[in-house]
Amino acid sequence: MVVPRGQEYQAPQEVETREDEEQNIKLTEILELLVAAGYFRARIKGLSPFDKVVGGMTWCITTCNFDIDVDLLFQENSTIGQKIALTEKIVSVLPKMKCPHRLEPHQIQGLDFIHIFPVVQWLVKRAIETREEMGDYIRSYSISQFQKSHRLPEDDEFMRRKEKAIKTVTDIFDVYKPQRKYKRQKGAEELLDEESKVHATLLEYGRRYGFSRQAGKTEQVEDKKIALPPGLAATGKAEPCDEDDLQAAEELRIKTLMTGMAAMATEEGKLTASTVGQIVGLQSDEIKQIVSEYAEKQSELSAEERPERLGAAQQHRRKVVSLNKQILQKTKLLEELQAKCSDLQAKCTEAKKTLTEVKSYSEKLDKELAALETIESQADSSVLQSLRALVAMNENLKSQEQEFKAHCREEMERLQQNIENLKAEAAENGEEQEPNKIIEQQYKTEKEKLQKIRLLLARRNREIAILQRKIDEVPSRAELTQYQKRFIELYSQVSATHKETKQFFTLYNTLDDKKVYLEKEVNLLNSIHDNFQQAMASSGSREQFLRQMEQIVEGIKQNRMKMEKKKQENKMRRDQLNDEYLELLEKQRLYFKTVKEFKEECRKNEMLMSKLKASSS
C-alpha cells in the first residue's frame, strides 16, 4: 500500500508580515544562546525561524536526558498539523521538567519570540548544567577505566618512590620506638595492686605520670575553692596540707618503685648537644612562650602562697568578690559593645543599601550618557545644532509662557477686583440694573449655542467612531495573506487526508473483488473435485465433463479479455487526467509568477507615488 504524500507541488507563497524590531532582537538573542550552548544548526541561513527555534528547544530537551513518553523527533518544513502537534508535545514536556516559565503552543506557532526567549534561556541553562554533570561523570568513569589497564609516568614514579618512603618510615619508627631505660631487679619486692604495676612499667620507660595526675587534682581543688560560697570558705583551710601530703606520698611511692630498678645502660636517658640544638632551633618560639607563661604562673603562685598561710578564707573571699566585680564589669561592657555593634550593623546595612541604589542610578545615568554620546557622534552636526537651537527656543518659550500666565493671573485678579468694586458701587447707586439684564440674556443665548455645538460635536464623534470600527473590521493586506496561507495549508492537509481515504477505499474495493474471484475459483475447484470421480466412471459422462471444462475455460478467457480492456481504458483515462493536471499545474505556476510580478510592480508604484508626493510637497 502506498502512503499518500498530500499535494505533490505547492508554489512558494510570499506572505507579508509585520516586521517587529523587538521580536527580531529576541530572535537574534535566542539564536545566539543556542549557538553558544552548542546547537550550531541555528547558523544555517536556509532554515526558517520556526525550524531553528523548535529544533533548538528539541535539542535542549534531548540533552537534558529527561525521561518522557513523548516522541520529539523533529523534521524540517513540516505541515501546520505537524507543527501544532510538535509544539503541543514540547509544551507538555516543559512542566515535567519544572520549567518556571509558561508557554502556549500558539505562541511557538505564531513565533512570539518575546515569550519564547525566557523558556529557551532556561532550557539552555539546564542543558549546560546537565552536560557538565554528565561530563564530570564520564570523565571520572574514563579515568577509572584507564587506570585499570594503563599507567602514567607519574604513577610509575610514585611506585618507585613508594618502597623507599615505606622503608624510611619503618626506619623512623625503629629509631623513635619506646626504649626501656630501667629494669626491675630480681630480688625486688613484688607489686600487688594493678595501679602500682602500671606505674612501675611506665617508670621503666622513663614516663612519670604521678605529677600530672597530682597537678590535675590540684586544678580540680582550685576550681572547687573558687566555686565555694563565702560562708563555706572556712572548710577549705586544711586543703593545702592535704595537697602537700598527697604530693609527698606520691614522691615517696615513686622513690620506692625506683629503688627496685636498675638502669639498662649508661648511655640511655642522655641527650647529645646536637639533639638539644635541633630541638631548640625547631621550637624556639614555643619554648620562649612556655617560659614566659611559667614565669607568670610562678609569680602568681608565690604571691598567693604567703596570704594563704595567713588567712586562706579571707583571701578566697576577696578573690571571689573581685572576680564577681570583674564579671559584672565585663558583662556590662559586653552589653554595651553588643548594642553598639547592632547599631553599627544597622547603619552599615542602610549605608550599603543606599550605596547600591546610588551605584545602580549612577550606572543607569552612565549608560544613558554613553547612549546619548554615541547617538550624538553618529548624528549630523548641522542637525544637532538645529536641535540645540530648538531646545533653547523651547526653554525660552516655556519661560515666556510661565511669565505670561503669571501676568494673566495678576491681570485677572485686578479685573475681578475692579468688577467687585463696580458691583459694590452699582449696588449703592442702583443705576446699572438694566445693562446687567442685557448681559445675562446674552450669556444665556451664548450658553445655549455652546450646548448645541457640543451635541453636534458628540454626534460627529459617534459617527467617526462607527466608521473607525467599520474600517478596523476590514482586514488588511497582511492579514488577508495570512488567512490565505492558513487556508492553503488547511486545504493541503484536507486534500492529503481525502486522497489517503480515497486510496483506502480503492484498496478495499480491489481486495473485495479479489476475494470474490478467489471464492469463485475455490467453488469451481471444489465442484471439479467432487464430480471428477463420477465423470470418470463412464465415457459419456467423461465427454460431458470435458465439454463443461472447455466452456468454463472459455468463460474465464472472456472475463480476462473484458478486464484487460477495462484496464486499458482506465490507463488511457489516467494518462489523459495526468496531462490535464500538468497543464493546470503550469497555469498555476504562471498564475503565481504573475501575482508575484504584480505585487512587485505595485510596490514600485507605491514607492514612486510616495517619492512624487514628497517632491511635490
Salt bridges, closest charged atoms under 4 A:
GLU14 OE2 - LYS596 NZ 3.65
GLU29 OE1 - LYS26 NZ 3.72
GLU76 OE2 - ARG41 NH2 2.64
GLU104 OE2 - ARG102 NH2 3.79
ASP112 OD2 - HIS115 ND1 2.68
ASP136 OD1 - ARG139 NH1 2.87
GLU157 OE1 - ARG160 NH2 2.38
ASP193 OD2 - ARG253 NH2 3.95
GLU195 OE2 - ARG213 NH1 2.54
GLU195 OE2 - ARG253 NH1 3.84
GLU204 OE1 - ARG180 NH2 3.01
GLU250 OE1 - ARG213 NH2 3.54
GLU251 OE1 - ARG208 NH2 3.82
GLU304 OE2 - LYS319 NZ 3.47
GLU308 OE2 - LYS225 NZ 3.64
GLU376 OE2 - ARG388 NH2 2.68
GLU401 OE2 - LYS405 NZ 3.50
GLU411 OE2 - ARG414 NH2 2.05
ASP530 OD1 - HIS529 ND1 3.86
GLU564 OE2 - ARG560 NH2 3.19
ASP575 OD1 - ARG574 NH2 3.43
GLU586 OE1 - ARG589 NH1 3.27
GLU600 OE2 - ARG603 NH2 2.38
GLU606 OE2 - ARG477 NH1 3.94
